């Protein structure tokens, strides 16, 4: 569920949605989402002072409440 | 805003072509401004002078698509969050789009001090402005939360002001977003005993209420 939320938001923001990679690594208590986007799209995902990245994380955390599992979003470059 | 002139065999035909050019449904062209420059003339049995119909379409990309886009983006996000909701109110004005909805998960959508609602609203704004290049600000509200929050902030401001007057010492309120800080400033701007200042950086910016220096 969280993955889908993040995926939709990120793909709507970037110029090249086909090159968005989102990997889900399941742990016992938490899930890690690893996000990779093309370099040119990085700014669109992070935003000024990380504002967009923070908003994505907030929405993702809200979505995770229903699944009862902690989710961490890592934006990799 | 875009203005295009299109020719066709008939006015209807020209409308269809205009729609095609703008990438819209033929029906939605009527919602924009269609001005008929020339009705056209078909000629009799293919003889005579035939003239194509000509129309001018003033198309404002913001007129229709923004509202629909807001609803779509909001729906995509909330559905993926596993949230069911109903839209109660929807206004689209010159500079704002206001959406009010209700949900069994309203607490989750609002979050602590409205944090989740702010985040969803911010993301919807970024996505919609990118997709439609609108400058309209989208405001999301759930079950009248914003009005409630506004009242709560005003109350907190007045109470803090009273405390400042009683003790003569400044009071620093909790961190707030720009909109909420503005509300505090506004509600105390005509107060004759206290003044307000914002301090701190970024998301931690807070309003400080301090006694007015009478000697100044």
Interface residues (C-beta under 8 A of the other chain):
Chain A: X1 X4 X5 X8 X9 X12 X13 X47 X49 X51 X52 X54 X55 X56 X58 X59 X62 X63 X65 X66
Chain B: X73 X76 X77 X80 X81 X82 X108 X109 X111 X115 X116 X118 X119 X120 X122 X123 X126 X127 X130 X131 X202 X203
